[in-house]
């Protein structure tokens, strides 16, 4: 049995998983297996075991994401020492790896040399896509600590994934990450402080929840502004917003609904970049060029438009999902919303499997192979 090592690193924690590669039919017949992700060749990584690691920190020197990767690899090699020689590929999906870390290509070369197997890395949205859409084309919005949307037309007839990934958002908690946990927590705390200041009474339930979690409002700046992991701390308050919405608080429900709407806007914008839509003003500057968009659109012309909402914040409640579905339908009535087939850890294993098989093309600031 061939094994793959998958690593998933987010704003609130990290994980490594050992997965086996076998025929999809074999795994689907196993009642104790988790849902598996099939690539175009019919093979799937299935999680055998996993371990947890720390969350990343961001400071003046950038992100600690590559340090976390190396620590997890060493832990995995130690914990699974009896089986590590069977690993044929390593897939790494990580937040902040494109813009807040040292050159991933150099680190990957060192990892491949040290462990003797191909290593491939991608922004965490790619592994979320591979997990959520089961190795097929479409668009997703990922709502975790941050938020990003990403789209791809899917593998070609030979099972190869070309450099046609297009994205929207993912700009971090200061500039964007619209709809994500840090975004949601920040807006919730802003409304709570407006109530505290006597400006807006709608945030009464949020103010009470925030005081229970963080203490007196006067202490909040000191708690947040000095933290290197403030995005994760902000995202923790999203849990309280969801609880307040579940208890009937209208302001919290509105925040969740708006988070879902933002996620839909980003997913539709990412998909529009493939089609080269002139009306898509939300597509980022690093979206695919028109020639690539035309090829992608031609290949996907006869396929249904599929999008998914995924990430930990996506489970915050019906108000968020309602906002996502309503806004997506308003923006593009041809869209079909599907339930995620798997998570980013499944996607990291799929990434490692595809990389080991030479099925991936590198793409600037998206995939390093």
C-alpha positions in Angstrom: 0.0 0.0 0.0 1.4 3.4 -1.0 1.1 6.3 1.6 0.7 10.0 1.2 1.5 12.6 3.9 -0.9 15.6 4.0 -0.5 18.8 6.0 -3.2 21.4 6.6 -2.3 24.6 8.3 -4.8 27.3 9.2 -5.1 30.3 11.4 -6.3 28.4 14.4 -4.2 25.2 14.2 -2.5 22.7 12.1 -2.8 19.0 11.3 -0.8 16.2 9.6 -2.4 13.1 8.2 -1.1 9.8 6.9 -3.3 8.5 4.0 -3.2 5.5 1.9 -3.8 5.5 -1.9 -6.1 2.8 -3.1 -9.0 2.2 -5.5 -12.0 4.4 -4.9 -14.4 1.4 -5.1 -12.4 -0.4 -2.4 -12.6 2.4 0.1 -16.3 3.2 -0.6 -17.2 -0.3 0.3 -15.5 0.1 3.7 -18.1 1.2 6.2 -15.6 2.6 8.6 -13.8 4.8 6.0 -14.4 8.6 5.9 -15.7 10.1 2.6 -12.8 9.9 0.2 -11.7 12.2 -2.6 -11.2 10.7 -6.0 -8.9 12.1 -8.7 -9.5 11.5 -12.4 -7.6 8.3 -12.3 -10.0 6.8 -9.8 -7.5 6.7 -6.9 -8.1 8.3 -3.5 -6.1 9.1 -0.4 -7.9 7.9 2.7 -6.9 9.1 6.2 -5.3 6.4 8.2 -4.1 8.5 11.2 -3.6 12.1 12.0 -1.8 14.4 14.5 -2.4 18.0 15.6 0.0 20.9 15.7 0.2 24.6 16.7 -1.4 27.5 14.9 0.8 29.9 13.0 1.9 33.3 14.3 2.5 36.5 12.3 5.0 39.1 13.4 7.5 41.6 12.0 9.4 38.7 10.4 6.4 37.3 8.6 4.5 34.1 9.1 5.8 31.0 11.0 4.0 28.7 8.6 7.1 27.0 7.2 8.5 26.5 10.7 5.2 24.8 11.5 5.5 22.6 8.4 8.9 21.4 9.4 7.9 20.7 13.0 4.9 18.7 11.8 7.1 16.7 9.3 9.5 15.8 12.1 6.7 14.8 14.4 5.1 12.7 11.7 8.3 11.0 10.8 8.9 10.2 14.5 5.3 9.1 15.4 4.8 7.0 12.2 8.4 5.9 12.0 7.5 2.3 11.2 5.5 3.3 8.1 7.1 6.5 7.0 9.3 4.7 4.4 6.1 3.9 2.5 5.3 7.6 2.0 5.4 8.4 -1.7 4.5 12.1 -1.6 3.9 15.1 0.6 1.1 17.6 0.1 1.0 20.9 2.1 -1.9 23.3 2.2 -1.3 26.4 4.3 -2.7 29.8 4.9 -0.3 32.8 4.4 2.2 30.7 2.5 2.0 32.9 -0.6 2.4 36.3 0.9 3.7 36.1 4.5 6.4 33.4 4.3 9.9 32.9 2.8 10.0 31.3 -0.6 8.1 28.0 -0.4 10.0 26.6 -3.4 13.3 26.6 -1.5 11.7 25.0 1.6 10.1 22.3 -0.6 13.4 21.4 -2.2 14.9 20.9 1.2 11.9 18.8 2.3 12.0 16.7 -0.8 15.8 16.1 -0.3 15.5 15.3 3.3 12.6 12.8 3.0 13.4 11.5 -0.5 9.9 12.1 -1.9 8.2 14.8 -4.0 6.7 17.6 -1.9 4.1 20.0 -3.2 2.6 23.0 -1.5 -0.4 25.2 -2.2 -2.4 28.0 -0.6 -5.0 26.5 1.7 -7.8 27.4 -0.7 -6.5 24.9 -3.2 -6.6 22.0 -0.8 -10.0 23.1 0.4 -11.1 23.0 -3.3 -9.7 19.5 -3.9 -11.4 18.3 -0.7 -14.7 20.0 -1.1 -15.4 19.3 -4.8 -13.9 15.8 -4.8 -11.2 16.5 -7.5 -13.6 18.1 -9.9 -14.0 21.6 -11.3 -16.0 24.4 -9.8 -15.6 27.2 -7.3 -15.6 27.3 -3.5 -15.6 29.9 -0.8 -13.6 28.9 2.3 -14.6 30.6 5.6 -12.1 29.8 8.3 -10.2 32.3 10.3 -9.7 34.1 7.0 -11.7 33.9 3.8 -10.9 33.2 0.2 -12.7 31.9 -2.9 -11.0 29.8 -5.6 -12.1 28.2 -8.9 -10.6 25.8 -11.4 -12.2 24.1 -14.5 -11.0 20.7 -13.3 -8.5 18.1 -14.7 -8.1 17.5 -18.4 -8.7 14.1 -20.0 -5.3 12.9 -18.8 -6.0 13.9 -15.3 -3.7 16.9 -15.3 -4.5 20.1 -13.3 -3.2 23.1 -15.3 -2.2 26.5 -14.0 -5.8 27.9 -14.2 -6.6 28.6 -10.6 -8.3 31.9 -10.1 -9.1 33.5 -6.7 -10.9 36.3 -5.0 -10.1 37.8 -1.6 -7.7 36.1 0.8 -6.2 39.5 1.6 -5.9 39.0 5.4 -7.9 40.2 8.3 -6.8 43.9 7.9 -7.7 44.3 4.2 -10.3 41.6 3.4 -11.1 38.0 4.3 -14.7 39.0 3.9 -17.1 36.6 5.7 -14.4 34.8 7.6 -14.1 34.3 11.3 -11.7 37.2 11.9 -13.9 39.5 9.8 -17.0 38.3 11.6 -15.4 38.6 15.0 -14.2 42.1 14.3 -17.6 43.4 13.1 -19.2 41.8 16.1 -16.8 43.5 18.5 -17.2 46.8 16.7 -21.0 46.6 17.1 -20.5 45.6 20.8 -18.4 48.7 21.4 -20.9 50.9 19.6 -23.4 49.6 22.2 -20.9 50.2 25.0 -20.4 53.8 23.8 -24.2 54.4 23.6 -24.2 54.8 19.9 -26.1 51.7 18.8 -28.2 49.5 21.1 -28.5 46.6 18.6 -25.3 45.1 19.9 -26.4 44.5 23.5 -26.2 40.7 23.3 -22.8 40.9 21.6 -21.5 43.2 24.2 -22.5 40.8 27.0 -21.0 37.9 25.2 -17.8 39.7 24.5 -17.4 40.8 28.2 -17.9 37.1 29.2 -15.1 36.1 26.8 -12.6 38.9 27.0 -13.5 40.9 30.1 -14.1 44.7 30.3 -14.0 46.6 27.0 -11.2 48.8 28.2 -8.9 45.7 28.2 -9.7 44.7 24.6 -7.1 46.9 22.8 -4.3 45.6 25.0 -5.5 42.0 24.3 -5.7 42.3 20.6 -3.3 45.0 19.3 -0.3 43.3 21.0 -1.0 39.8 19.7 0.8 38.2 16.8 -2.1 35.8 16.4 -4.9 38.4 16.6 -6.7 37.0 13.6 -7.3 33.7 15.4 -8.3 35.6 18.6 -10.9 37.6 16.6 -12.2 34.4 15.0 -12.9 32.9 18.4 -15.7 35.5 18.9 -17.4 34.2 15.8 -18.5 31.3 18.0 -20.3 33.7 20.4 -22.0 35.5 17.4 -23.3 32.2 16.2 -24.6 31.3 19.6 -26.3 34.7 20.0 -27.9 34.3 16.6 -29.1 30.8 17.6 -30.7 32.4 20.7 -32.7 34.8 18.5 -30.5 37.9 18.5 -31.3 39.8 15.3 -28.0 41.7 15.0 -26.0 38.5 15.2 -28.2 36.8 12.6 -27.7 39.8 10.3 -23.9 39.5 10.7 -24.0 35.8 9.8 -26.2 36.5 6.8 -23.9 39.2 5.5 -20.9 36.8 6.0 -22.7 34.3 3.8 -23.4 36.9 1.1 -19.8 38.0 1.1 -18.7 34.4 0.6 -21.1 34.0 -2.4 -19.9 37.2 -4.0 -16.3 36.0 -3.8 -17.1 32.5 -5.2 -18.9 34.0 -8.2 -16.1 36.5 -8.8 -13.5 33.7 -8.8 -15.5 31.7 -11.2 -16.1 34.7 -13.4 -12.4 35.2 -13.8 -12.3 31.8 -15.8 -14.9 33.1 -18.2 -13.1 36.5 -18.6 -16.3 38.3 -17.7 -15.9 42.0 -18.2 -18.5 42.6 -15.5 -16.4 41.0 -12.8 -14.7 43.9 -11.1 -14.0 41.8 -8.0 -11.4 39.6 -9.7 -7.9 40.2 -8.2 -4.9 41.3 -10.3 -3.4 37.9 -10.3 -6.4 36.2 -11.9 -5.8 34.1 -15.0 -5.3 35.9 -18.4 -8.0 35.9 -21.0 -6.3 33.2 -23.1 -6.3 30.8 -20.2 -9.8 31.8 -19.3 -11.0 31.0 -22.8 -9.5 27.6 -22.7 -10.9 26.9 -19.3 -14.4 28.1 -20.3 -14.4 26.0 -23.4 -13.5 22.9 -21.5 -16.1 23.5 -18.9 -18.9 24.8 -21.2 -20.9 21.6 -21.0 -20.4 21.1 -17.3 -22.9 22.3 -14.6 -21.8 25.3 -12.5 -20.9 23.9 -9.1 -19.9 25.9 -6.0 -19.5 25.0 -2.4 -19.2 26.7 0.9 -16.7 25.2 3.3 -14.5 26.0 6.3 -15.2 26.0 10.0 -17.3 29.3 9.9 -19.5 27.8 7.3 -21.0 25.7 10.1 -22.0 28.8 12.1 -25.7 28.3 11.4 -28.6 28.6 8.9 -28.4 32.4 8.7 -25.0 32.2 7.1 -26.0 29.5 4.7 -29.2 31.3 3.8 -27.1 34.4 2.9 -24.8 32.3 0.7 -27.5 30.6 -1.2 -29.7 33.7 -1.7 -26.8 35.9 -2.9 -25.4 33.2 -5.2 -28.7 32.6 -6.8 -29.2 36.4 -7.3 -25.8 36.8 -8.9 -25.9 33.7 -11.2 -29.1 31.6 -11.5 -27.2 28.8 -13.3 -25.3 27.9 -10.2 -25.8 24.6 -8.3 -24.7 24.7 -4.7 -23.2 21.3 -3.5 -22.3 20.0 -0.1 -18.6 19.6 0.5 -17.4 16.1 -0.2 -14.4 16.4 2.2 -12.2 18.9 4.0 -8.8 20.5 3.5 -6.9 17.7 5.1 -8.4 15.3 2.5 -7.5 17.9 -0.1 -3.9 18.1 1.2 -3.6 14.3 0.8 -5.1 14.6 -2.7 -2.6 17.4 -3.5 0.3 15.1 -2.4 -1.0 12.3 -4.5 -1.4 14.5 -7.6 2.1 16.0 -7.1 3.7 12.5 -6.7 2.0 11.5 -10.0 3.2 14.6 -11.9 -0.4 15.7 -12.3 0.0 19.4 -11.2 1.4 22.5 -12.8 3.0 25.1 -10.6 1.3 28.5 -10.5 2.7 31.7 -9.1 1.5 32.4 -5.6 -0.9 29.4 -5.8 0.9 26.1 -6.2 4.6 25.2 -5.8 5.5 21.8 -7.2 
